[in-house]
Amino acid sequence: MTSGTPQLSLYNTLTRKKEPFVPIDAANVRMYACGPTVYDFAHIGNGRMAIVFDLLFRLLRQVYGPDHVTYVRNITDVDDKINARAARDFPGLDLNEAIRKVTEKTAAQYQSDVTALGCLEPTIQPRATDNIEQMQTLITALIKRSHAYEANGEVLFEVGSMPDYGKLSGRNPEDNLAGARVAVDAHKKNPADFVLWKQSSAEEPGWDSPWGRGRPGWHIECSAMSERYLGQLFDIHGGGLDLIFPHHENEIAQSRCAHGTHAMANVWMHNGFLQVEGEKMSKSLGNFFTIAQLLETTDFGGRKWPGEVLRLAMLMTHYRQPIDFTVAQLQLSEAKLKQWYEAVFEHSPMPTSWWEHLNGTGAYLPPSQELIAALSDDLNSHLALSFLDRTARPSSASEAAQLASDLHFLGFDMESFWETCRLAMGEITDKGEIDGLVAARGEALANKDFATADRIRAELAEQGIALMDSKDPETGERRTKWEIKR
């Protein structure tokens, strides 16, 4: 941590209070966040979690140095939901091949989606299927320590073997039994016991193990991956509020009991729920939206929404609070971004070489200390954005450069915003159409059809697109570039 850096404080779900963050090793700050189960495209609630922990990742890198922070976000690519989706979408195809098709397509879409939301790539993105051996090692340790047992072809964690099970969620073991289907789970010692390893049929994906061919339970996957890449005890574990129970509670139980440690992670962080226009997001209500839908279709609010707009809309509400995702909120987010970007571009030509003109160094400036101080208070994004509002009236190029650097630090891509925003609003046509019109104008010029060339230039100018002609210094051929003007 550099001198003068504000003390970072984070709300810890485990202790139910905000605490100063003290890493186990300041030279290797370690964070894990639960990633997607890749059976379907990620919805906007998943996007909120990705944005929240990306912001924390950025802050930790600023405070401790980029080379001293390890962020692991997993991909769950073995799950019964994946099996069901593969069988549904690819009937008649070998199930393992169908699963591969589903997971590869969905995982690639997730990467594309969160990149569009301004998220940095985590340090490590492990897949569950690459860590089966680590899961089996953990399960073996749990059996040896009398925290797990075999029954009816399964290996189960024995909840009663852990005296303080339920500490994260605040649930008593008795609460976990309410409504349990004892008749169905008669092979369990306790209806609350959960699966670590289960049998696979010949058609289902499976791996050889000491307990027969089978596949892991959901919870053991994250315990194994976090240990492999971050150690038995690490600094921060994050996810959505819905993961506190049973997923994170069971992760803690598995990891602590397998290793005999007092904790799995020192700090547990959870972002709040997301509603859409005041209602719980649900396919039955017709208000269920994937990130890809919001970015690529007009299903919500009758238009596409740039990733920067979606990101800011999420950050306008503190991460622990519930968020009401509305068209009005996105419109406000877009207006705010435009205001900030216009403040920067008042001091620079746009968009070509604007940064070199504004800053001259080719690198972004360190983020403002007041911005870091706001985020150091449990990711107080509302306070951080209020600071940007106050500084969004730069009177010089140097102040504009600082505003641009602060926006960049928060994950907003100024170089693409104007283009994507205006494309989304229909103010300009598709990029391919623009390139086609530019090519048609070039052909018209080559044929000395200047009237057509002038007409195309005028049509593009009406849409805010400026054309710049130049000659290749070696071949003498005409080259035309286009850019979007304010």
Secondary structure, DSSP 8 states (H G I E B T S, - for coil): --TT----EEEETTTTEEEE---S-TTSEEEEE---BTTS--BHHHHHHHHHHHHHHHHHHHHH-GGGEEEEE-BB---HHHHHHHHHHSTTS-HHHHHHHHHHHHHHHHHHHHHHTT----SB--BGGG-HHHHHHHHHHHHHTTSEEEETTEEEE-GGG-TTTTTTTT--HHHHHTT--TTTTTTSSSTT-EEEEEE--TTS--B--TT-SEEE-HHHHHHHHHHHHH-SSEEEEEEEGGGIIIIIHHHHHHHHHHHT-S-SEEEEEEE--EEETTEE--TTTT---BHHHHHH-STTTTS---HHHHHHHHHTS-TTS-EEE-HHHHHHHHHHHHHHHHHHHTTS-SSTTHHHHHTSSSS-----HHHHHHHHBTS-HHHHHHHHHHH-S-SSHHHHHHHHHHHHHTT--HHHHHHHHHHHTTSS--HHHHHHHHHHHHHHHHTT-HHHHHHHHHHHHHTTEEEEEEE-TTT--EEEEEEE--
